[in-house]
Amino acid sequence: MKVTILFVLAFALGLCLVKICFITPYPPGIFLNRGGNYQLNSKGIVYTSSPIVPLTFPFTGNADWGFLEDADPESFEVLNHRWAKDRLHVWYENHIVKGADAKTFQLDKTGLPKDKYHVFVWDYNSCKYHPSQCGIDPATAEYFVGDNGRSWYWDEEWIRDSKHVYFDDRRMEVDRKTFRRLTGEWDTSRDAEWFVDKDFVYVKRYPDYDENDSQIDEKPIELVRVDTLRKPLEVIPHFPTWINSNDTLRYASEYLRNGRNIIFQDKVVVRDIDVKSIRIVSDGDILHSSDTCIINDTLRLWYGERVK
């Protein structure tokens, strides 16, 4: 019995070795960073989104991998799990970042990729980074819009330098010093994404989509000024029994109380009302809820429209 078990284990180990050595997309190598995303093997330096690709090939799911063209092992430096450089090139994953100065390229404390001459921004069409085209100052640029202020996750669409705020490589006409995001932990596809500065309330407006989720027009995502900033500022959350009522700005919704005005997504739907109470009544479906906003127990809003 013991001999049979040992034979089976040896046979399985032999199959694994054959698989790793001969039936893999690339030979096994030495990990160049802790997570193993960059590896040095007999063919060069390879990037992989999953270090176990050689073990699971061809059942690798959505794992990406590829060799780094012209990479110099002697000067190669891994910056994080997706960025690397050598003396001549900068790579995002396994793609050379065109226009990058390898000597001065760095990821700053917020993770923003930049060199002495450029800030690099993400292009959703090509799925690559390229130098900014709107004059962002590399010396002072940084990511600053986090997930509810938590710096471990930065929204890469938003960058600021010493003078301006930029969204999707476009300069925004907002107050640089006070502009911030009102974010929520329970964001769904229907929730508004609001921002404020010292003067105004803004919302991110997305293009229209048809019933097949195809974009109807070619307009980019816009930042729209909705209302003058007032007090108190209060998000009306979907889940009032789950939250700390003194911290409503942590939570997402379609409705925002801005002083005596009520905003629904990108429109002021009620103006100059004495708000004594306001709440959301939900049907319980988080993604497709038909929420009703009730103000002072008498005024009811459904999708921002007054109903009886």
N, C-alpha and C positions, 0 to 999 in steps of 0.2 A: 504493500500500500504506500509506504514511504517513498519507494523507488518511483512509483507511478506519479505521485505528487511532484517529486523533484523533476521528473522528466517533463511534465506539463509546464512547470514554472520555467525550466530552461528553454523549452520550445517557445513559450510566450515571450521570454526575454530576447531570444534570437530573432523573432519576428519584429519586435520593436526596434532592434538594432538595424535590421535590414531596411525597415521603413524609414528610420531616421537618416540612414546613410545613402539610400538609393531611391526611395519613393517619396521625396519631399520637394517642395518648390525651391528650397535652397539648403545648403549643408548647415549643420549645427555650428555654432560659433561661440565666441567669448562675449559675454554681456559687457557693453560699454557704459551702461547706466543701470541703476538699481532695478528698474522695472523690466530691463531686457528689451526695450523697444529698438535700441540700436545695438547691432551685433557685428563683430568682426569674424569672418570665416575665410575659407580658402579662396573664395571668389571675390572678396572685397568686403565693403561695409553695407549692411542691409538694414532697412527700417521695417518694423512690423508693428501693427497696432495690437497684436497678441503674440507674446513670446512663445506660446505653445503651438504655433502654426505647424512646425515640423512634426509634431506628435499627432495632430488632428487632420492633416491634409489627407484626402481632398475635402474633408468635412469641416471646413474652416469658417463657415457662416459668412459674416460680413467683414471678416478680418482683412485688412489691407497690408500689403507688403511690397517692397521694391528695393533694388540696389541703388546706391547713391553714385551717380556718374562722376568720375574723376575725383573721388574722395581721397584725401591724403591721410593715411592712418597715423602718420607721425605727428601731424598737427591737429588731428581731429579732436573736437571738443563737444560733448553733449551739454546743451544748455538746459533742456528739460525733456519731458517724454515725447515732445514733438518737434523740438528745435535743436539744430546742431550747426557747427561750422568748422572749417579748417582755415588754412592761411589764405585761400583764394575764394572760397564759396560759402554761402549760407544756405541751409536746407530747412524747409518746413516739411516734416515727415521725410519723404524721399525726393522731394521736388526742389530744384534750385530756385532760390528767390532772386529774380532778376532785379538788377539795380542796387543790390545790397553791397555795402562796403564791409567785407569780412573783418578787416582789422578793427573797426570801431563798432561793429554790430553787437547789440546786447538786448537782453530782456530786462526792463527796469523793474522796480519793486512791485509794480502792479501787473507785471507780465507783458507790458506793451513792447512789441518789437520795433527797434529803431537803430539807426546808426548816426554818425555825425551829421549826415546830410538829409536824411529822410525819416519819416514815420511810416510804418507799413500797415496797410489796412486790408481787410478781407474783401474779396470780390466774390459775391454769391453766384455770379454767372460762370466764372472760370474755376471757382473753388480753389483759389490761390491768393496769396498775399502779393501786393504790389505797392510801390511808393505812393503816398498820398498826393493828390493833385490839387489840394486846396490850401497849401501854404502853412501846414501845421508846424510849429516850432519844435524841433526834436529835443532841444535842451530842456524844455519845460513841460513837454507833453506827458500825459498820463491817462490811464483809465480811471474813471471816478464814479461811474454808476454801477453800484453793486446790487445784489439780490437782497433787498430790504436792508441795505447798508452793511451787509456782511462781506468783508473784503476777500473772502476765499473764492468768491465767484464774481468776476467782473463782466459786465455787458460790453463786448468788444465793439459794438456799434457806436458807443459814446466815448469821445476823447475830448480832453480840454488841454489848452496850454495856458500861458500866463495872461492871455488876452481874450480868448474866445472859447466857445463850446462848439463841438463838431458832432454831427450825426451822420453815419453812413457816408463819410468823406464829403459832407456839406456843412458849411458854417451856419450856425443857428443864431438868430437875432434874439438872444436871451441874455439875462444878467449872469455873467460868468461866475461871480462870487457866490451867488445864492441859489443858482439853479440846482435842483435835485429831483429825485424820483420819489413819487408816492407809490410804493410797491406793496404787493400782497403775497401771503403764503399760499392762498387757495386760488391762484390764477387759473382760469379756464379760458377757452377760446372766445367766449363772449364778454369777458371782463374788459373794462377800459384800463388803459395804462396811462395814468396821469403823472404830470410833472408840474413843479411850481418854481418860480423865482420870487423875488421880493415884490413883484408887481402883478403877476398874472398866473392863471391856471392854464396848463396845456394838456393836450392828449395826443397820443400817437394814433394817427388815422391810417388804416390799412386799405389797400385797393379792394374793389368789389370783386367777389367771386360768384360764379354761377353754381347751379345745383350739383355740378360734377367737380367742384373745387378747382375749376380753371379760372385764372385771372381774367376779368372782363376787359380791363384797360391796362395800359402800360405805365400808369402813374406809379412813382416810387412811394414808399411809406413816408408820410409827412408828419411833422410836428405842428399841431394846430392850436392857436391861441383861443381858448374857450371863454374865459371870463377874467375880470379883474379879481385879484386875490383879496379875500375877505376873511373874517374870523367869526365864529370858529370854523375850522376846516375838518370835516369828518367824513370818512368813507363809511357807507352804510353796508355792512358785510352781509353775506348770505347766511352765515352761521352764528347768530347772536348768542346762542347758548354755549358755544365752544370758546369764546374769546374773552379777553380782558377788555371790558368796555372803556377803560381809560387809554387804550392803545389801538384804536380802530384803524389808524393809518397803516398798520401792518397787514391789513387784510384787503382783498380785492373785491370789487363789485362793479356793477354798471352804474351805480348811483353815488354821487358825491354831494355832501352838503357844504356849500361855500357861503358862510354867513347866513343871510336871509334868502339865498338862492339855492335851488336844487338843480344839479347837473345830471343829465343822463347821457353817458358816453361822451359825445362831442357837442352837446347842445345844452343850453340853459333852458329847462322846461318849466320851471316855476320861479318867479321873481318876487322879491320883497314880501316874504311871508314870515310871520312870527312862528318859528318852529318850536313847539313845546314837546313834541315827541315824533320820532320817525323810526320806522322799522321795515324790514323786508319779510314778507311771507312767501316762503318757497314751497314748491310742490315736491321737493326732495330729490329731483333729478339734477345732479351737480352739473352735468355737461349740457343739458337741454332744458333747464328749468324755465318755467314761465313765471318769473318772480313778480310780485306786486309790491310796490313801495307805498306804505301807508303813512301819511303825515297828519299829525294831530287827531288820529283816529277817524278822520272824515274824508280827507282827500286821498284818493287812490290813483296810483300811476301804474300803467302796464305798458312795458316797452317805452316808457317816457310819455305816454299819452294818458290824459285824464279819463277815468272810467267811473261809472256809477257803482 
